[in-house]
């Protein structure tokens, strides 16, 4: 048995070199099946290494099944089938699957998807995380309740009752890492021929999720009040997924008259429901919070979705769903063995953050900061571009819609934005079905959460270059 030891090899210990060499000789049949191996002392003498190095190598080979031992007889080579190799299989990653690392150096963001990590109270969060570890050390060592810790659900119920008027008990709340995950769970309870209505333009990831699960989708256009109720009535939808408090992406706020119409539509047929996505309702400027659609629902026909990714950080994935009692019973029966997917420590930290009032304080601070950013950005846009743009100025959320009078196509705009290193998206990203009006005009979704006041001027320089030059 030939084993070469490289004593200058820094990356592998001597026992690892012995183990690797013997493993290869076993797999290549250099060492025959059932062949007796040298004793540990013999091999150590042969290789001029310590017995301990040989012992470690043999123990690793033994535990992985390459050798076996017979008491008082020594170590022997195990009978291992040779690997069958299909030489037609490609082992080199093809170019179309290689990921391109995007370096954001030099970029500025007017994206609707991000918020400002520079304003996040990390010290306060870490303080509450320490509290959570001290208070819930036992719970952190166990699987969380399937719907999320009851104490967190209780605090969420109290929070959304006071801020959004949502009527529910903690038992009706399901916590998850994402709203997409919650919607996917809900879809698993439905028959595959269930027709689901989506707003158009709307959230493309919901559309993709429905297509993956092969649900028929009814794309409902918008009018000045939000979801076009007459277009909705013409379809056969059992569920409507809507964003009434700040329509995504147009920003429309649905008035009470249309909300009543939608609730009445849901009541017209048995098992017809509205899924209300309240994704950024915490942010309202110069107005009070608008009550949720769920708060007006007296017939238990609204499923409420909320998230903390806008108020905390997008990377802190904690969302929740409030189910009517009838659907809750179905959910619990179907998901009786579910393991909670959200991070347990993050959930208990959030619980402390809410319970101590730190969360509410943080949201108030963010509202003030975002209102300042939003006001300044709109002011500079109007001063610089005047009649060349039209701003849909709805005082809510973390983005607004801008109509741009430019000769450039959407493709040309997107290419120019990339060239200018300005993160900004056109409405094409959200057209779930072709819409002549939006294709004929040029609309941009302008976010302001991740831009500093000092960078607005440079961001608009790039905006001008991309849109008008």
ZATI-856078 format. One record per residue (C-alpha): residue in three letters; x, y, z. Coordinates in nm, 3 decimals, padded with zeros to 5 digits. Layout:
# ZATI-856078
+------+---------+---------+---------+
: resn :    east :   north :      up :
+------+---------+---------+---------+
:  ALA :       X :       Y :       Z :
...
+------+---------+---------+---------+
***
This chain:
# ZATI-856078
+------+---------+---------+---------+
: resn :    east :   north :      up :
+------+---------+---------+---------+
:  UNK :  00.000 :  00.000 :  00.000 :
:  UNK :  00.160 :  00.322 : -00.119 :
:  UNK :  00.072 :  00.645 :  00.061 :
:  UNK :  00.266 :  00.964 :  00.007 :
:  UNK :  00.264 :  01.212 :  00.293 :
:  UNK :  00.323 :  01.579 :  00.217 :
:  UNK :  00.444 :  01.728 :  00.543 :
:  UNK :  00.445 :  02.081 :  00.398 :
:  UNK :  00.079 :  02.064 :  00.298 :
:  UNK : -00.088 :  02.331 :  00.512 :
:  UNK : -00.449 :  02.264 :  00.411 :
:  UNK : -00.477 :  01.900 :  00.522 :
:  UNK : -00.369 :  01.721 :  00.836 :
:  UNK : -00.164 :  01.403 :  00.800 :
:  UNK : -00.458 :  01.182 :  00.901 :
:  UNK : -00.669 :  01.345 :  00.625 :
:  UNK : -00.400 :  01.263 :  00.367 :
:  UNK : -00.393 :  00.899 :  00.483 :
:  UNK : -00.774 :  00.883 :  00.474 :
:  UNK : -00.800 :  01.035 :  00.125 :
:  UNK : -00.529 :  00.810 : -00.019 :
:  UNK : -00.679 :  00.490 :  00.126 :
:  UNK : -01.030 :  00.588 :  00.017 :
:  UNK : -00.916 :  00.634 : -00.343 :
:  UNK : -00.727 :  00.304 : -00.341 :
:  UNK : -01.038 :  00.125 : -00.210 :
:  UNK : -01.263 :  00.282 : -00.475 :
:  UNK : -01.012 :  00.207 : -00.752 :
:  UNK : -00.979 : -00.155 : -00.632 :
:  UNK : -00.608 : -00.111 : -00.563 :
:  UNK : -00.699 : -00.242 : -00.221 :
:  UNK : -00.908 : -00.554 : -00.279 :
:  UNK : -01.241 : -00.642 : -00.116 :
:  UNK : -01.191 : -00.808 :  00.224 :
:  UNK : -00.816 : -00.744 :  00.208 :
:  UNK : -00.666 : -00.704 :  00.553 :
:  UNK : -00.509 : -00.366 :  00.621 :
:  UNK : -00.186 : -00.309 :  00.813 :
:  UNK : -00.228 : -00.259 :  01.184 :
:  UNK : -00.227 :  00.099 :  01.301 :
:  UNK :  00.120 :  00.060 :  01.447 :
:  UNK :  00.257 : -00.107 :  01.131 :
:  UNK :  00.121 :  00.166 :  00.903 :
:  UNK :  00.244 :  00.440 :  01.138 :
:  UNK :  00.594 :  00.291 :  01.127 :
:  UNK :  00.581 :  00.254 :  00.748 :
:  UNK :  00.474 :  00.615 :  00.696 :
:  UNK :  00.682 :  00.753 :  00.983 :
:  UNK :  00.381 :  00.925 :  01.136 :
:  UNK :  00.214 :  00.902 :  01.476 :
:  UNK : -00.016 :  00.613 :  01.560 :
:  UNK : -00.280 :  00.874 :  01.642 :
:  UNK : -00.280 :  00.999 :  01.281 :
:  UNK : -00.340 :  00.647 :  01.150 :
:  UNK : -00.607 :  00.585 :  01.416 :
:  UNK : -00.799 :  00.897 :  01.310 :
:  UNK : -00.779 :  00.795 :  00.942 :
:  UNK : -00.901 :  00.440 :  01.012 :
:  UNK : -01.187 :  00.566 :  01.231 :
:  UNK : -01.305 :  00.802 :  00.957 :
:  UNK : -01.291 :  00.525 :  00.696 :
:  UNK : -01.477 :  00.295 :  00.935 :
:  UNK : -01.758 :  00.539 :  01.013 :
:  UNK : -01.808 :  00.614 :  00.641 :
:  UNK : -01.824 :  00.243 :  00.558 :
:  UNK : -01.508 :  00.203 :  00.348 :
:  UNK : -01.357 : -00.053 :  00.588 :
:  UNK : -01.485 : -00.287 :  00.857 :
:  UNK : -01.327 : -00.438 :  01.166 :
:  UNK : -01.326 : -00.786 :  01.315 :
:  UNK : -01.249 : -00.806 :  01.683 :
:  UNK : -00.892 : -00.920 :  01.752 :
:  UNK : -00.833 : -00.961 :  01.378 :
:  UNK : -00.791 : -00.604 :  01.255 :
:  UNK : -00.930 : -00.387 :  00.973 :
:  UNK : -01.051 : -00.508 :  00.631 :
:  UNK : -01.164 : -00.350 :  00.304 :
:  UNK : -01.542 : -00.333 :  00.269 :
:  UNK : -01.720 : -00.468 : -00.041 :
:  UNK : -01.828 : -00.144 : -00.211 :
:  UNK : -02.000 : -00.132 : -00.547 :
:  UNK : -01.824 :  00.088 : -00.797 :
:  UNK : -01.994 :  00.411 : -00.894 :
:  UNK : -02.183 :  00.396 : -01.221 :
:  UNK : -02.105 :  00.702 : -01.428 :
:  UNK : -02.315 :  00.848 : -01.706 :
:  UNK : -02.058 :  01.030 : -01.917 :
:  UNK : -02.330 :  01.217 : -02.103 :
:  UNK : -02.417 :  01.423 : -01.794 :
:  UNK : -02.286 :  01.777 : -01.804 :
:  UNK : -02.080 :  01.869 : -01.499 :
:  UNK : -01.960 :  02.212 : -01.606 :
:  UNK : -02.212 :  02.486 : -01.526 :
:  UNK : -02.339 :  02.628 : -01.857 :
:  UNK : -02.309 :  03.000 : -01.918 :
:  UNK : -02.686 :  03.062 : -01.907 :
:  UNK : -02.700 :  02.930 : -01.548 :
:  UNK : -02.405 :  03.128 : -01.415 :
:  UNK : -02.501 :  03.412 : -01.184 :
:  UNK : -02.367 :  03.758 : -01.251 :
:  UNK : -02.267 :  03.934 : -00.930 :
:  UNK : -02.412 :  04.283 : -00.951 :
:  UNK : -02.199 :  04.545 : -00.784 :
:  UNK : -02.419 :  04.837 : -00.683 :
:  UNK : -02.129 :  05.074 : -00.634 :
:  UNK : -02.215 :  05.414 : -00.775 :
:  UNK : -02.586 :  05.337 : -00.810 :
:  UNK : -02.865 :  05.554 : -00.673 :
:  UNK : -03.206 :  05.409 : -00.592 :
:  UNK : -03.554 :  05.537 : -00.668 :
:  UNK : -03.683 :  05.183 : -00.633 :
:  UNK : -04.019 :  05.102 : -00.477 :
:  UNK : -03.881 :  04.775 : -00.335 :
:  UNK : -03.629 :  04.897 : -00.079 :
:  UNK : -03.634 :  05.110 :  00.231 :
:  UNK : -03.363 :  05.295 :  00.418 :
:  UNK : -03.144 :  05.073 :  00.635 :
:  UNK : -02.954 :  05.385 :  00.746 :
:  UNK : -03.261 :  05.491 :  00.944 :
:  UNK : -03.322 :  05.155 :  01.106 :
:  UNK : -03.270 :  05.155 :  01.488 :
:  UNK : -03.024 :  04.866 :  01.499 :
:  UNK : -02.917 :  04.938 :  01.859 :
:  UNK : -03.275 :  04.930 :  01.980 :
:  UNK : -03.343 :  04.611 :  01.782 :
:  UNK : -03.036 :  04.441 :  01.931 :
:  UNK : -03.143 :  04.551 :  02.280 :
:  UNK : -03.483 :  04.390 :  02.228 :
:  UNK : -03.319 :  04.083 :  02.077 :
:  UNK : -03.118 :  04.043 :  02.400 :
:  UNK : -03.442 :  04.076 :  02.598 :
:  UNK : -03.603 :  03.811 :  02.379 :
:  UNK : -03.313 :  03.571 :  02.440 :
:  UNK : -03.336 :  03.624 :  02.815 :
:  UNK : -03.716 :  03.595 :  02.833 :
:  UNK : -03.771 :  03.316 :  02.580 :
:  UNK : -03.455 :  03.105 :  02.602 :
:  UNK : -03.661 :  02.788 :  02.653 :
:  UNK : -03.890 :  02.864 :  02.358 :
:  UNK : -03.591 :  02.932 :  02.131 :
:  UNK : -03.475 :  02.574 :  02.186 :
:  UNK : -03.806 :  02.432 :  02.069 :
:  UNK : -04.017 :  02.441 :  01.753 :
:  UNK : -04.243 :  02.743 :  01.753 :
:  UNK : -04.621 :  02.708 :  01.742 :
:  UNK : -04.719 :  02.644 :  01.380 :
:  UNK : -04.897 :  02.979 :  01.344 :
:  UNK : -04.619 :  03.167 :  01.525 :
:  UNK : -04.575 :  03.242 :  01.897 :
:  UNK : -04.908 :  03.317 :  02.058 :
:  UNK : -04.764 :  03.615 :  02.247 :
:  UNK : -04.655 :  03.774 :  01.916 :
:  UNK : -04.992 :  03.707 :  01.754 :
:  UNK : -05.162 :  03.867 :  02.053 :
:  UNK : -04.950 :  04.181 :  02.014 :
:  UNK : -05.004 :  04.189 :  01.637 :
:  UNK : -05.381 :  04.162 :  01.692 :
:  UNK : -05.371 :  04.457 :  01.932 :
:  UNK : -05.148 :  04.658 :  01.697 :
:  UNK : -05.359 :  04.616 :  01.383 :
:  UNK : -05.678 :  04.676 :  01.580 :
:  UNK : -05.549 :  05.014 :  01.696 :
:  UNK : -05.385 :  05.121 :  01.366 :
:  UNK : -05.594 :  04.951 :  01.096 :
:  UNK : -05.923 :  04.867 :  01.271 :
:  UNK : -05.873 :  04.495 :  01.199 :
:  UNK : -06.109 :  04.280 :  01.404 :
:  UNK : -05.957 :  03.946 :  01.505 :
:  UNK : -05.838 :  03.720 :  01.784 :
:  UNK : -05.473 :  03.603 :  01.808 :
:  UNK : -05.590 :  03.255 :  01.703 :
:  UNK : -05.695 :  03.392 :  01.364 :
:  UNK : -05.344 :  03.516 :  01.281 :
:  UNK : -05.090 :  03.304 :  01.090 :
:  UNK : -04.731 :  03.428 :  01.088 :
:  UNK : -04.499 :  03.340 :  00.800 :
:  UNK : -04.174 :  03.464 :  00.650 :
:  UNK : -04.349 :  03.610 :  00.341 :
:  UNK : -04.692 :  03.714 :  00.216 :
:  UNK : -04.625 :  03.499 : -00.092 :
:  UNK : -04.582 :  03.200 :  00.138 :
:  UNK : -04.909 :  03.280 :  00.315 :
:  UNK : -05.094 :  03.313 : -00.014 :
:  UNK : -04.944 :  02.986 : -00.134 :
:  UNK : -05.067 :  02.810 :  00.181 :
:  UNK : -05.413 :  02.953 :  00.124 :
:  UNK : -05.413 :  02.835 : -00.239 :
:  UNK : -05.342 :  02.480 : -00.127 :
:  UNK : -05.685 :  02.481 :  00.040 :
:  UNK : -05.862 :  02.567 : -00.287 :
:  UNK : -05.981 :  02.359 : -00.580 :
:  UNK : -05.763 :  02.396 : -00.890 :
:  UNK : -06.047 :  02.539 : -01.099 :
:  UNK : -06.098 :  02.830 : -00.857 :
:  UNK : -06.088 :  03.158 : -01.051 :
:  UNK : -05.888 :  03.433 : -00.880 :
:  UNK : -05.908 :  03.798 : -00.980 :
:  UNK : -05.598 :  04.019 : -00.983 :
:  UNK : -05.571 :  04.393 : -01.028 :
:  UNK : -05.406 :  04.501 : -01.353 :
:  UNK : -05.157 :  04.660 : -01.323 :
:  UNK : -05.069 :  04.470 : -01.009 :
:  UNK : -04.814 :  04.264 : -00.821 :
:  UNK : -04.639 :  04.036 : -01.071 :
:  UNK : -04.520 :  03.785 : -00.812 :
:  UNK : -04.879 :  03.702 : -00.718 :
:  UNK : -04.953 :  03.643 : -01.084 :
:  UNK : -04.649 :  03.415 : -01.118 :
:  UNK : -04.753 :  03.220 : -00.806 :
:  UNK : -05.103 :  03.160 : -00.942 :
:  UNK : -04.962 :  03.047 : -01.276 :
:  UNK : -04.723 :  02.804 : -01.108 :
:  UNK : -05.020 :  02.645 : -00.933 :
:  UNK : -05.223 :  02.660 : -01.255 :
:  UNK : -05.513 :  02.862 : -01.117 :
:  UNK : -05.729 :  03.044 : -01.374 :
:  UNK : -05.678 :  03.420 : -01.336 :
:  UNK : -05.915 :  03.704 : -01.419 :
:  UNK : -05.724 :  04.028 : -01.476 :
:  UNK : -05.941 :  04.318 : -01.364 :
:  UNK : -05.859 :  04.671 : -01.485 :
:  UNK : -05.868 :  04.977 : -01.264 :
:  UNK : -06.085 :  05.286 : -01.284 :
:  UNK : -06.034 :  05.607 : -01.086 :
:  UNK : -06.158 :  05.435 : -00.768 :
:  UNK : -05.946 :  05.121 : -00.790 :
:  UNK : -06.078 :  04.780 : -00.896 :
:  UNK : -06.334 :  04.822 : -01.175 :
:  UNK : -06.640 :  04.667 : -01.013 :
:  UNK : -06.829 :  04.623 : -01.341 :
:  UNK : -06.537 :  04.438 : -01.500 :
:  UNK : -06.512 :  04.223 : -01.186 :
:  UNK : -06.881 :  04.131 : -01.206 :
:  UNK : -06.840 :  04.011 : -01.565 :
:  UNK : -06.593 :  03.743 : -01.453 :
:  UNK : -06.640 :  03.422 : -01.255 :
:  UNK : -06.393 :  03.497 : -00.977 :
:  UNK : -06.432 :  03.336 : -00.639 :
:  UNK : -06.150 :  03.541 : -00.486 :
:  UNK : -06.029 :  03.895 : -00.549 :
:  UNK : -05.677 :  03.993 : -00.447 :
:  UNK : -05.668 :  04.369 : -00.399 :
:  UNK : -05.462 :  04.651 : -00.243 :
:  UNK : -05.733 :  04.903 : -00.148 :
:  UNK : -05.539 :  05.128 :  00.090 :
:  UNK : -05.261 :  05.206 : -00.161 :
:  UNK : -05.313 :  05.022 : -00.488 :
:  UNK : -04.996 :  04.864 : -00.613 :
:  UNK : -04.845 :  05.012 : -00.822 :
:  UNK : -05.072 :  05.310 : -00.912 :
:  UNK : -05.115 :  05.431 : -00.551 :
:  UNK : -05.494 :  05.479 : -00.575 :
:  UNK : -05.677 :  05.485 : -00.241 :
:  UNK : -06.012 :  05.310 : -00.270 :
:  UNK : -06.299 :  05.527 : -00.142 :
:  UNK : -06.566 :  05.398 :  00.093 :
:  UNK : -06.825 :  05.369 : -00.185 :
:  UNK : -06.613 :  05.121 : -00.382 :
:  UNK : -06.520 :  04.930 : -00.067 :
:  UNK : -06.887 :  04.878 :  00.011 :
:  UNK : -06.947 :  04.761 : -00.347 :
:  UNK : -06.665 :  04.506 : -00.317 :
:  UNK : -06.792 :  04.374 :  00.015 :
:  UNK : -07.141 :  04.339 : -00.133 :
:  UNK : -06.990 :  04.158 : -00.435 :
:  UNK : -06.827 :  03.909 : -00.199 :
:  UNK : -07.159 :  03.843 : -00.027 :
:  UNK : -07.346 :  03.769 : -00.351 :
:  UNK : -07.215 :  03.410 : -00.369 :
:  UNK : -07.128 :  03.149 : -00.112 :
:  UNK : -06.756 :  03.103 : -00.042 :
:  UNK : -06.658 :  03.421 : -00.228 :
:  UNK : -06.381 :  03.617 : -00.055 :
:  UNK : -06.163 :  03.925 : -00.085 :
:  UNK : -05.792 :  03.898 : -00.007 :
:  UNK : -05.677 :  04.239 :  00.118 :
:  UNK : -05.302 :  04.301 :  00.085 :
:  UNK : -05.225 :  04.589 :  00.322 :
:  UNK : -04.855 :  04.596 :  00.232 :
:  UNK : -04.754 :  04.955 :  00.324 :
:  UNK : -05.057 :  05.105 :  00.499 :
:  UNK : -04.843 :  05.230 :  00.791 :
:  UNK : -04.726 :  05.523 :  00.578 :
:  UNK : -04.977 :  05.806 :  00.536 :
:  UNK : -04.885 :  06.173 :  00.506 :
:  UNK : -05.095 :  06.468 :  00.626 :
:  UNK : -05.391 :  06.232 :  00.677 :
:  UNK : -05.494 :  05.977 :  00.937 :
:  UNK : -05.459 :  05.608 :  00.864 :
:  UNK : -05.734 :  05.480 :  00.640 :
:  UNK : -05.925 :  05.191 :  00.800 :
:  UNK : -05.869 :  04.854 :  00.639 :
:  UNK : -06.129 :  04.687 :  00.420 :
:  UNK : -06.142 :  04.410 :  00.681 :
:  UNK : -06.257 :  04.661 :  00.944 :
:  UNK : -06.573 :  04.725 :  00.737 :
:  UNK : -06.646 :  04.356 :  00.686 :
:  UNK : -06.940 :  04.232 :  00.894 :
:  UNK : -06.981 :  03.906 :  00.704 :
:  UNK : -06.633 :  03.751 :  00.745 :
:  UNK : -06.552 :  03.769 :  00.374 :
:  UNK : -06.210 :  03.942 :  00.394 :
:  UNK : -05.874 :  03.769 :  00.434 :
:  UNK : -05.622 :  04.024 :  00.558 :
:  UNK : -05.251 :  04.017 :  00.464 :
:  UNK : -04.991 :  04.233 :  00.636 :
:  UNK : -04.613 :  04.253 :  00.647 :
:  UNK : -04.334 :  04.404 :  00.855 :
:  UNK : -04.086 :  04.414 :  00.565 :
:  UNK : -04.170 :  04.777 :  00.482 :
:  UNK : -04.154 :  04.910 :  00.837 :
:  UNK : -03.851 :  04.706 :  00.947 :
:  UNK : -03.615 :  04.585 :  00.673 :
:  UNK : -03.693 :  04.380 :  00.361 :
:  UNK : -03.446 :  04.119 :  00.482 :
:  UNK : -03.639 :  04.067 :  00.807 :
:  UNK : -03.899 :  03.840 :  00.659 :
:  UNK : -04.206 :  03.846 :  00.886 :
:  UNK : -04.560 :  03.865 :  00.745 :
:  UNK : -04.901 :  03.759 :  00.870 :
:  UNK : -05.249 :  03.665 :  00.755 :
:  UNK : -05.581 :  03.704 :  00.935 :
:  UNK : -05.836 :  03.437 :  00.843 :
:  UNK : -06.214 :  03.440 :  00.897 :
:  UNK : -06.316 :  03.170 :  01.145 :
:  UNK : -06.461 :  02.935 :  00.882 :
:  UNK : -06.138 :  02.940 :  00.679 :
:  UNK : -05.927 :  02.915 :  00.994 :
:  UNK : -06.089 :  02.581 :  01.074 :
:  UNK : -06.005 :  02.452 :  00.725 :
:  UNK : -05.650 :  02.586 :  00.752 :
:  UNK : -05.581 :  02.421 :  01.087 :
:  UNK : -05.715 :  02.086 :  00.964 :
:  UNK : -05.499 :  02.093 :  00.650 :
:  UNK : -05.179 :  02.226 :  00.808 :
:  UNK : -05.194 :  02.032 :  01.134 :
:  UNK : -04.828 :  01.926 :  01.106 :
:  UNK : -04.683 :  02.251 :  00.970 :
:  UNK : -04.348 :  02.377 :  01.099 :
:  UNK : -04.334 :  02.755 :  01.139 :
:  UNK : -04.105 :  02.889 :  00.861 :
:  UNK : -04.017 :  03.232 :  01.007 :
:  UNK : -03.708 :  03.289 :  01.221 :
:  UNK : -03.805 :  03.225 :  01.583 :
:  UNK : -03.558 :  03.470 :  01.737 :
:  UNK : -03.671 :  03.744 :  01.496 :
:  UNK : -04.036 :  03.677 :  01.591 :
:  UNK : -03.969 :  03.705 :  01.965 :
:  UNK : -03.755 :  04.016 :  01.906 :
:  UNK : -04.040 :  04.172 :  01.709 :
:  UNK : -04.272 :  04.084 :  01.994 :
:  UNK : -04.055 :  04.282 :  02.237 :
:  UNK : -04.022 :  04.563 :  01.984 :
:  UNK : -04.401 :  04.596 :  01.966 :
:  UNK : -04.472 :  04.536 :  02.335 :
:  UNK : -04.235 :  04.808 :  02.456 :
:  UNK : -04.367 :  05.063 :  02.207 :
:  UNK : -04.034 :  05.078 :  02.020 :
:  UNK : -04.199 :  04.961 :  01.698 :
:  UNK : -04.467 :  05.227 :  01.709 :
:  UNK : -04.204 :  05.493 :  01.785 :
:  UNK : -03.996 :  05.371 :  01.490 :
:  UNK : -04.294 :  05.388 :  01.252 :
:  UNK : -04.378 :  05.744 :  01.362 :
:  UNK : -04.015 :  05.848 :  01.302 :
:  UNK : -04.011 :  05.681 :  00.961 :
:  UNK : -04.334 :  05.857 :  00.863 :
:  UNK : -04.178 :  06.194 :  00.937 :
:  UNK : -03.858 :  06.111 :  00.750 :
:  UNK : -04.037 :  05.962 :  00.450 :
:  UNK : -04.277 :  06.257 :  00.431 :
:  UNK : -03.978 :  06.491 :  00.416 :
:  UNK : -03.810 :  06.285 :  00.145 :
:  UNK : -04.131 :  06.251 : -00.054 :
:  UNK : -04.212 :  06.623 : -00.037 :
:  UNK : -03.862 :  06.726 : -00.144 :
:  UNK : -03.844 :  06.472 : -00.426 :
:  UNK : -04.181 :  06.582 : -00.569 :
:  UNK : -04.083 :  06.948 : -00.536 :
:  UNK : -03.757 :  06.896 : -00.725 :
:  UNK : -03.924 :  06.683 : -00.990 :
:  UNK : -04.181 :  06.955 : -01.058 :
:  UNK : -03.922 :  07.236 : -01.056 :
:  UNK : -03.691 :  07.058 : -01.298 :
:  UNK : -03.931 :  06.890 : -01.539 :
:  UNK : -04.251 :  07.096 : -01.518 :
:  UNK : -04.492 :  07.008 : -01.798 :
:  UNK : -04.275 :  06.715 : -01.910 :
:  UNK : -04.410 :  06.503 : -01.624 :
:  UNK : -04.736 :  06.443 : -01.439 :
:  UNK : -04.716 :  06.318 : -01.079 :
:  UNK : -04.995 :  06.109 : -00.933 :
:  UNK : -04.960 :  06.274 : -00.594 :
:  UNK : -05.136 :  06.046 : -00.346 :
:  UNK : -05.000 :  06.102 :  00.009 :
:  UNK : -04.947 :  05.740 :  00.105 :
:  UNK : -04.697 :  05.455 :  00.085 :
:  UNK : -04.333 :  05.453 : -00.022 :
:  UNK : -04.375 :  05.522 : -00.393 :
:  UNK : -04.578 :  05.731 : -00.635 :
:  UNK : -04.659 :  05.715 : -01.005 :
:  UNK : -04.506 :  05.956 : -01.257 :
:  UNK : -04.625 :  05.996 : -01.615 :
:  UNK : -04.335 :  06.110 : -01.834 :
:  UNK : -04.378 :  06.286 : -02.168 :
:  UNK : -04.086 :  06.138 : -02.360 :
:  UNK : -04.032 :  05.998 : -02.708 :
:  UNK : -03.842 :  05.699 : -02.572 :
:  UNK : -03.993 :  05.352 : -02.560 :
:  UNK : -04.008 :  05.154 : -02.237 :
:  UNK : -03.716 :  04.938 : -02.354 :
:  UNK : -03.507 :  05.245 : -02.430 :
:  UNK : -03.593 :  05.395 : -02.091 :
:  UNK : -03.494 :  05.078 : -01.905 :
:  UNK : -03.164 :  05.053 : -02.093 :
:  UNK : -03.088 :  05.419 : -02.027 :
:  UNK : -03.166 :  05.385 : -01.654 :
:  UNK : -02.921 :  05.095 : -01.630 :
:  UNK : -02.656 :  05.297 : -01.813 :
:  UNK : -02.711 :  05.587 : -01.572 :
:  UNK : -02.694 :  05.351 : -01.269 :
:  UNK : -03.033 :  05.463 : -01.146 :
:  UNK : -03.255 :  05.194 : -00.995 :
:  UNK : -03.603 :  05.282 : -01.113 :
:  UNK : -03.879 :  05.073 : -01.270 :
:  UNK : -04.138 :  05.131 : -01.540 :
:  UNK : -04.498 :  05.017 : -01.510 :
:  UNK : -04.429 :  04.742 : -01.766 :
:  UNK : -04.303 :  04.531 : -01.477 :
:  UNK : -04.656 :  04.529 : -01.334 :
:  UNK : -04.874 :  04.491 : -01.643 :
:  UNK : -05.010 :  04.141 : -01.585 :
:  UNK : -05.204 :  04.174 : -01.909 :
:  UNK : -05.144 :  04.420 : -02.192 :
:  UNK : -05.316 :  04.752 : -02.132 :
:  UNK : -05.335 :  04.994 : -02.425 :
:  UNK : -05.344 :  05.304 : -02.206 :
:  UNK : -05.026 :  05.223 : -02.013 :
:  UNK : -04.847 :  05.099 : -02.325 :
:  UNK : -04.938 :  05.417 : -02.511 :
:  UNK : -04.807 :  05.639 : -02.230 :
:  UNK : -04.490 :  05.621 : -02.020 :
:  UNK : -04.531 :  05.561 : -01.648 :
:  UNK : -04.260 :  05.514 : -01.384 :
:  UNK : -04.291 :  05.384 : -01.028 :
:  UNK : -04.081 :  05.627 : -00.823 :
:  UNK : -03.977 :  05.510 : -00.477 :
:  UNK : -03.821 :  05.744 : -00.223 :
:  UNK : -03.744 :  05.529 :  00.082 :
:  UNK : -03.383 :  05.455 : -00.007 :
:  UNK : -03.262 :  05.792 : -00.132 :
:  UNK : -03.092 :  06.050 :  00.090 :
:  UNK : -03.191 :  06.416 :  00.065 :
:  UNK : -02.837 :  06.499 : -00.040 :
:  UNK : -02.856 :  06.254 : -00.333 :
:  UNK : -03.186 :  06.371 : -00.484 :
:  UNK : -03.023 :  06.628 : -00.713 :
:  UNK : -02.780 :  06.374 : -00.861 :
:  UNK : -03.058 :  06.113 : -00.893 :
:  UNK : -03.264 :  06.362 : -01.096 :
:  UNK : -02.962 :  06.444 : -01.314 :
:  UNK : -02.952 :  06.075 : -01.406 :
:  UNK : -03.331 :  06.072 : -01.443 :
:  UNK : -03.305 :  06.355 : -01.696 :
:  UNK : -03.028 :  06.183 : -01.891 :
:  UNK : -03.221 :  05.856 : -01.906 :
:  UNK : -03.560 :  06.002 : -02.001 :
:  UNK : -03.488 :  06.305 : -02.214 :
:  UNK : -03.144 :  06.267 : -02.377 :
+------+---------+---------+---------+
***
